[in-house]
Structure formats: C-alpha cells, structure tokens
Amino acid sequence: MVKIKSIIKGSPADRCGVREGDILSEINGHAIKDVLDYMYYAAETDVALNIVRHGEELTVKIIKDEYDDIGLEFETFLMDSKQRCSNNCVFCFIDQMPPGMRETLYFKDDDARLSFLQGNYVTLTNLNQEDIDRIIQMKLNINVSVHTTNPELRVKMMHNRFAGEKLKYIYQLAENGIKLNCQIVCCPDLNDGDELRRSLSDLGGLMPNITSMAVVPVGVTKYRRGLFPLKCFTKERAGETIDIIAEYQEKFLEKFGTRTVFPSDEFFLIAERDIPDMEYYEDFSQFENGVGMLRSLINEFEQALETAEWESGEREISIATGYSPYPIIKMLAEKAEKNFPLLRCNVYRIRNDFFGDTITVTGLITAQDLIKQLRGRSIGQELLLSEAMLRRDSDVFLDDLTVSDVERELNTVVRRVPNDGYELLDAIINA
C-alpha cells in the first residue's frame, strides 16, 4: 500500500476522481509495493485501482491506451526507500573515500529496481526467490555485478556469506530468457588471470542471454588504512588482462558473432596500448562502464574537424584532464591547433591529491585540486572541464565546491563539456 502524493492534472486518474492522499493498495487485484508493480500492472488498457480513502475502500476503473501513464505521483521515485547494499566488497570505492564528505556519497545502494529503471549494476545478494520470480514474470532485463563465478572467491571478495550461492540467480535469470549485462571489477591477484578465464568461460556458457560484459580495473585511493590490501594494475598486468579478454572475444565472435566482453578504456591506457577502432566496440553496449568512450570521442572529434570553420580571432583556451586520458586529450588539442593556426589550446594534467595519485581518471578530479594546480597557469579565455567531474545535473564537484568557486579562484570562465567529440571541438574553437 502506497500513499498518493499528487495527481497529474488531466491524466486518466484525475479524470476518474482519484485524489491526493488516497492510498493505492491494488491494481487489477495485484498488491502494489513499489514502482515496478505500479508500472507493470498499470500498463494494461483496463485498470481497476483499489484505493483507501479515509478508511473506506473504493474501486476506481480507468480505460486508457496501453502503456499510457495513469497519472499518479508518489513521495519517492521507487515508492519506498532504496535498498542498501548488504556486501562489504574488498574493492568498494565508497569505503576508500575521505571522511567529511556529504552523506549521500557514503550510501551504498544495491537495488535491482534501479538496475532496470536507471541502468545501475546490482550483485543480487539481497534478493530472494520471490524477487527473482518477479523479474522473470515482468521480463526485466538487468545489469549484474558478477566479479567472479567462483562461489568461494565471491564470498571472499564481497564479504558476504551468501554471495556465492546467489550466483544461481544469474543462471536462473539467463535460462528464463532475461537479458543480462555483466561487469567484473578486476583486482590483481584476486579475480584476474585464471580466475578471470573461469568467469568469462562460465558467463559465456549463458550466451546469448549474457548480452555484454565489461571488465574494469579496481580503483585504489590513499584512504585504504585498515582495509584489504589491494594492488593497482601495472602496465604488464593490464596488458595480460587485455590479452585474456581477447582470447574470449575471439571464441565468442566465432560462435555467436559478437565479442560480448570488453576491457574498459582504462586498461588500454594503463597498458599504454592504442585504443581499438570503432568496429571493435560493436554497438558500444558497455559505454556507461567506460568501454569505448575514448574511441567514440576521438572519432567524433576527427569527424567534426573535417567540416569545422574558424569564426574567431586569436583564441587561447585550456583543458584540465586526468593523468590517464591526458595523451588522448593532448593529441586532439594538437589536431585542432594544426587545423586552426590562431588557436592555442593548453592541456593540463591534474594530479589527484584528493583521492591519491593512484586515481588518474578525469571523473574523480575535485575543484580544490583544479584550483591548487591551475592557479598561476596560463588559462586563456575559458577553462574546459568534463561534465564527468560534476554531480549529475548540477555544478557541484565531489568535494562540494562548485563551478563558481573555480571561476572565482582562477579568475576565469569555466565551460562544461559533455563526453562528445563534436561538443569538445565546438568548445575549443568557438567562444
């Protein structure tokens, strides 16, 4: 039973007399406990709402087009609270954050509903058979954090005694036609090498319902005192991991016509290997996991250069980026300068003092590191920053400073740039 916060004006529910404050108990005889129940059962054309109003039970019948929203809004998006992660993974990034940050950054969610609705990855450890049956009934394709298919190793890595046995849900979902995108956070001396081979082999046995797999390197910050001793990937170990993945890509490509499993871009940067071409990434199914982002950026930028026109006078701008993507961003800036002689594009590598210099990605750069390392440097007319540094739909960095703080401290204009080559070139050459 869920309290209705408001009614969308003019919606089917509004026209049929549903009121703010009513309690929704059932749709077409099915109990409603969260947003998945609501979306699934309200999708039909004939909808009977059982509601409670001032203690009295009422039935409201609605006729609408299939999948049209009936127009109810609730206190929270999920209609209840997020499910908190029940694991204590040895590689968890949240456990490696400094103290004193905003409270929401320390919340660990592991909610299968957010996997379906927003693309979050879930471990399945806090689900039961009833939850799995509902996923199968509703045909909900989800994203799963697997990490390893070795039950004992999964228990060790996730510090959850149920983590190994919950692997059965992956097999059950796949065998019932649920499409799964999977990820493996790879940790040297734990689930790399032969253990990675085992995981890829086991998951490959569930294809084609395993639709994609991403292997990403563990991130290790300087705040690991008292935590499991993790290693960072070296150039050699990163190369070995890429090669193991390539073995299985060849097998899957031959058998299924798709590579299916991909290393994240960071592996290629650590191994100092060239980023593969566009064909390698197929449909970019693991783009949000950092797989193929750099290749997409490069190709878009180069295509944009072919038709771009210079409309400015002399122009100097700067780009701040992390250590790992620096060579790529520097190369693109130099291409732009070659095309446009009146352009000067400074590219600055920002060392991550906030989390530690083992963190080299752009998305984890904080405002205080930008300010400290760029103060006194030649910036020019604008400072270009990747939107990955900022909280979604906001101007706030991880350290709670804002874009305005950076502009004030560096006495410059900051321009936010999405991960798009066309947008990047436009920001570089156009004021």
Secondary structure, DSSP 8 states (H G I E B T S, - for coil): -EEEEEE-TTSHHHHTT--TT-EEEEETTEE--SHHHHHHHTTSSEEEEEEEETTEEEEEEEE--TT----EEESSTTSS---B-----TT-SGGGS-TTS-GGGG--B--HHHHHHH--EE-STT--HHHHHHHHHHT--EEEE-S-S-HHHHHHHHT-TTTTTTHHHHHHHHHTT--EEEEEEE-TTTTSHHHHHHHHHHHHTTTTSEEEEEEEE----S--TTS-------HHHHHHHHHHHHHHHHHHHHHHSS--EEE-HHHHHHHT-----GGGGTT-TTGGGTSSHHHHHHHHHHHHHHH-----SSEEEEEEE-TTTHHHHHHHHHHHHHH-TTEEEEEEE---TTT-TT---GGG--HHHHHHHHTTS---SEEEEEGGGB-TTSSBBTTS-BHHHHHHHHTSEEEEE-S-HHHHHHHHH--
